[in-house]
Amino acid sequence: MLIQIIISVFIFFVLWRLIGRFKKADLKMSEFVGWLLFWLVAGVAVWVPNFLTSLANLVGIGRGADLVLYLGMVLVFYFIFRIYTRLEKMERNITKIVRQDALKTVAKQETEKNN
């Protein structure tokens, strides 16, 4: 019972911060809804653990804890993939900007040299 209260307090804190960030427009609507659903499901899982076991049995997994572990691993790998693709895109953009700047600098130096 104590662990349920501690986790619930943590979830309320996270939800409070989530709503605050959404109000400041730090999060897009889709991000807000996704995280809101995640934390609400986490709250339900804390207070109704048999729900997870029933859901796990429905998809062919024996225990609710195993379902959480599998879903967590899938989400972690998905987020790693998203971060990787964003980093690659940023690197390409930085390379493009540096090239453009270098070409402008060379053109400026050539113009100054010829005058």
Secondary structure, DSSP 8 states (H G I E B T S, - for coil): -HHHHHHHHHHHHHHHHHHHHHHTT-S-HHHHHHHHHHHHHHHHHHH-HHHHHHHHHHTT-S-HHHHHHHHHHHHHHHHHHHHHHHHHHHHHHHHHHHHHHHHHHHHHHHHHHH-
